[in-house]
Amino acid sequence: MQHAEVLIIGGGPAGSSCAWALRRAGINVAVLDQARFPRDKVCAGWITPAVLESLRIDVDDYARELGIQAIRGFRVGLMNAAGNIGKAVDIRYHATVSYGIRRSEFDDYLLRRSGARLYSGEPARSLRREGREWRINDIYAAPMLVGAGGHACPVARLLGAHPGREPAVVAKEIEFLLPEAARATCKIYGQRPELYFCRDLAGYGWCIRKGDYLNIGLGRDDRWELTKHVEGFLAYLRRERGVPQPPGHLNGHAYLLHGRGHRNLLDEGVLLIGDAAGLASPQSGEGIRAGIESGLLAAQTIIEARGEYSRQRLQPYLDRLQDRLGRGNSLNDALPIWARIVFARALFRLPRLVRQMVLDKGFLHSGQPALTAMQAG
Ligand SMILES: Cc1cc2nc3c(=O)[nH]c(=O)nc-3n(C[C@H](O)[C@H](O)[C@H](O)COP(=O)(O)OP(=O)(O)OC[C@H]3O[C@@H](n4cnc5c(N)ncnc54)[C@H](O)[C@@H]3O)c2cc1C
């Protein structure tokens, strides 16, 4: 039997951040992941600077080893299902407001940096409690278990989640190397990704350039409208933005936005973080930040519990999460479709408001300081 004080299932940004903070406190932590790293993850790979700050990652250090694209503006517009976009507007910033990273590199970097013991290429198949310990696959044992296995995390299922039956958003994405012939003619620029919002505000499409890589995708609340919107969007990118046909199909993935699902996030000796807990931003779908922050907050709670992992000792995790992420309300939950269409049309006539309401508030969380590792333990 392999023993650890804390066993984390899933080595994505949530799991590796939790492991990093626990290791810094000298706790014996192990991460079990079904994939071998570096592994890919369906994602646009867009992060806000607060993400790096909260993990004390120096951008220059990261850039010495791996690809990172500074973002200083956005081209935004409204789009119908056929991919017709009215007038798009350019919104520029004086400083870097976001970064584009490649998930295969970023996740591998975070996991290596965490210093945790890693068991990779091994799915958690069986989870059971024996006395005060968890037994995983009858090989690994720990008194504290952290579920960080993404939307379909086995630990979330153990706590009662039914991933197929929840109101998840579905998004499709592809990242590919631009063919050499298209590099000069493609009108998507690294410093200024493009975001096109569905006119019912039920989702948006993106196109982000990271060096010679292009990441294209679209996510929506309703899966039955998704394919139509994706096709319309790709046609627009080909027609107007010099984007070549992607070399394969877009990969789909579902996940929960914060406030939409009702997962049980903790029990005796166990808690959930990241997508396993359903914490992505209801405004933008950004889930890396919530994953990392929930990982840090969970670590803080575990450290303070000092080996006594009762429900009561883990309860502060839920309070901290709510303080940080709020309840997770979004405009889409408050307004019927017709009202959203009218609202969106009026909003996109006023670029200043798009910048303030959509980008600054919904996407960039301007005004909200980073969660520092110090704050989170
Ligand atoms: C198309 C799309 C685009 C997105 N774009 C962005 C974006 O640009 N910016 C952003 O912030 N967020 C984005 N998100 C959301 C973001 O990808 C997730 O919120 C984020 O990856 C959550 O991190 P996590 O660590 O919780 O889970 P994950 O990154 O999903 O990691 C979970 C890990 O658990 C492992 N695992 C799963 N099951 C098991 C098992 N049984 N046993 C062992 N290991 C297991 C997996 O192999 C994986 O490594 C996007 C999502 C989608 C679908």
The ligand as an SDF file (V2000), in Angstrom:
LIG
                    3D

 53 58  0  0  0  0  0  0  0  0999 V2000
  -13.5790   24.1120  -24.9990 C   0  0  0  0  0  0  0  0  0  0  0  0
  -13.1970   24.6480  -23.6580 C   0  0  0  0  0  0  0  0  0  0  0  0
  -12.4630   25.8230  -23.5910 C   0  0  0  0  0  0  0  0  0  0  0  0
  -12.0710   26.3380  -22.3360 C   0  0  0  0  0  0  0  0  0  0  0  0
  -11.3110   27.4670  -22.3260 N   0  0  0  0  0  0  0  0  0  0  0  0
  -10.8890   27.9600  -21.1330 C   0  0  0  0  0  0  0  0  0  0  0  0
  -10.0090   29.0700  -21.0910 C   0  0  0  0  0  0  0  0  0  0  0  0
   -9.5740   29.5940  -22.1080 O   0  0  0  0  0  0  0  0  0  0  0  0
   -9.6410   29.5590  -19.8770 N   0  0  0  0  0  0  0  0  0  0  0  0
  -10.0710   28.9840  -18.7110 C   0  0  0  0  0  0  0  0  0  0  0  0
   -9.7270   29.4840  -17.6270 O   0  0  0  0  0  0  0  0  0  0  0  0
  -10.8680   27.9020  -18.7280 N   0  0  0  0  0  0  0  0  0  0  0  0
  -11.2770   27.3560  -19.8960 C   0  0  0  0  0  0  0  0  0  0  0  0
  -12.0370   26.2310  -19.9260 N   0  0  0  0  0  0  0  0  0  0  0  0
  -12.3330   25.5430  -18.6560 C   0  0  0  0  0  0  0  0  0  0  0  0
  -11.0720   24.8290  -18.1600 C   0  0  0  0  0  0  0  0  0  0  0  0
  -10.5320   24.0140  -19.1880 O   0  0  0  0  0  0  0  0  0  0  0  0
  -11.3950   23.9590  -16.9350 C   0  0  0  0  0  0  0  0  0  0  0  0
  -12.2200   24.6780  -16.0640 O   0  0  0  0  0  0  0  0  0  0  0  0
  -10.1060   23.5500  -16.2180 C   0  0  0  0  0  0  0  0  0  0  0  0
   -9.3240   22.6850  -17.0100 O   0  0  0  0  0  0  0  0  0  0  0  0
  -10.4460   22.8590  -14.8830 C   0  0  0  0  0  0  0  0  0  0  0  0
   -9.2560   22.3710  -14.2920 O   0  0  0  0  0  0  0  0  0  0  0  0
   -9.3010   21.0760  -13.3560 P   0  0  0  0  0  0  0  0  0  0  0  0
   -7.9270   20.9030  -12.8460 O   0  0  0  0  0  0  0  0  0  0  0  0
  -10.4310   21.1870  -12.4100 O   0  0  0  0  0  0  0  0  0  0  0  0
   -9.6950   19.8600  -14.3230 O   0  0  0  0  0  0  0  0  0  0  0  0
   -8.9360   19.2740  -15.5960 P   0  0  0  0  0  0  0  0  0  0  0  0
   -8.0630   20.2790  -16.2080 O   0  0  0  0  0  0  0  0  0  0  0  0
  -10.0200   18.6590  -16.4180 O   0  0  0  0  0  0  0  0  0  0  0  0
   -8.0090   18.1170  -15.0140 O   0  0  0  0  0  0  0  0  0  0  0  0
   -8.5760   16.9450  -14.4970 C   0  0  0  0  0  0  0  0  0  0  0  0
   -7.5260   15.8470  -14.4710 C   0  0  0  0  0  0  0  0  0  0  0  0
   -8.0960   14.7050  -13.8570 O   0  0  0  0  0  0  0  0  0  0  0  0
   -7.6950   13.5430  -14.5320 C   0  0  0  0  0  0  0  0  0  0  0  0
   -8.6970   12.4890  -14.2970 N   0  0  0  0  0  0  0  0  0  0  0  0
   -9.9700   12.4510  -14.7080 C   0  0  0  0  0  0  0  0  0  0  0  0
  -10.5710   11.3190  -14.3060 N   0  0  0  0  0  0  0  0  0  0  0  0
   -9.6420   10.6230  -13.6080 C   0  0  0  0  0  0  0  0  0  0  0  0
   -9.6490    9.3550  -12.9560 C   0  0  0  0  0  0  0  0  0  0  0  0
  -10.7230    8.5650  -12.9340 N   0  0  0  0  0  0  0  0  0  0  0  0
   -8.5130    8.9590  -12.3470 N   0  0  0  0  0  0  0  0  0  0  0  0
   -7.3820    9.7250  -12.3630 C   0  0  0  0  0  0  0  0  0  0  0  0
   -7.3360   10.9220  -12.9890 N   0  0  0  0  0  0  0  0  0  0  0  0
   -8.4370   11.3690  -13.5960 C   0  0  0  0  0  0  0  0  0  0  0  0
   -7.5900   13.9740  -15.9830 C   0  0  0  0  0  0  0  0  0  0  0  0
   -6.7070   13.1510  -16.7220 O   0  0  0  0  0  0  0  0  0  0  0  0
   -7.0670   15.4110  -15.8550 C   0  0  0  0  0  0  0  0  0  0  0  0
   -5.6610   15.4780  -15.9580 O   0  0  0  0  0  0  0  0  0  0  0  0
  -12.4490   25.6790  -21.1460 C   0  0  0  0  0  0  0  0  0  0  0  0
  -13.1920   24.5010  -21.2030 C   0  0  0  0  0  0  0  0  0  0  0  0
  -13.5520   23.9840  -22.4490 C   0  0  0  0  0  0  0  0  0  0  0  0
  -14.3310   22.7110  -22.4980 C   0  0  0  0  0  0  0  0  0  0  0  0
  1  2  1  0
  2  3  1  0
  2 52  2  0
  3  4  2  0
  4  5  1  0
  4 50  1  0
  5  6  2  0
  6  7  1  0
  6 13  1  0
  7  8  2  0
  7  9  1  0
  9 10  1  0
 10 11  2  0
 10 12  1  0
 12 13  2  0
 13 14  1  0
 14 15  1  0
 14 50  1  0
 15 16  1  0
 16 17  1  0
 16 18  1  0
 18 19  1  0
 18 20  1  0
 20 21  1  0
 20 22  1  0
 22 23  1  0
 23 24  1  0
 24 25  2  0
 24 26  1  0
 24 27  1  0
 27 28  1  0
 28 29  2  0
 28 30  1  0
 28 31  1  0
 31 32  1  0
 32 33  1  0
 33 34  1  0
 33 48  1  0
 34 35  1  0
 35 36  1  0
 35 46  1  0
 36 37  1  0
 36 45  1  0
 37 38  2  0
 38 39  1  0
 39 40  1  0
 39 45  2  0
 40 41  1  0
 40 42  2  0
 42 43  1  0
 43 44  2  0
 44 45  1  0
 46 47  1  0
 46 48  1  0
 48 49  1  0
 50 51  2  0
 51 52  1  0
 52 53  1  0
M  END
$$$$
